[in-house]
């Protein structure tokens, strides 16, 4: 599969670009994708929507999205709140 690292804030200004980059990294959902969110400073609702969008596209091709976030971090807390499965690191 492919790996992508995300850093800084993921909000309304960067979410669409993030979704495009992630979809490109997993070849439109045809390859499993691991996204490292440990360096994300702020995961806003637009970012969550982008991650769901990528996950749905992967699901179409029966591929898996693995999200990695640091416990207690902004991204980790938000992922838990919105029930997006993730791996703590």
Secondary structure, 3 states (H helix, E strand, C coil): CEEEEEEEEECCCCHHHHHHHHHHHCHHHCCCEEEEEEEEEEECHHHHHHHHHHHHHHHHCCCCEEEEECCCCHHHHHHHHCCCCCEEC
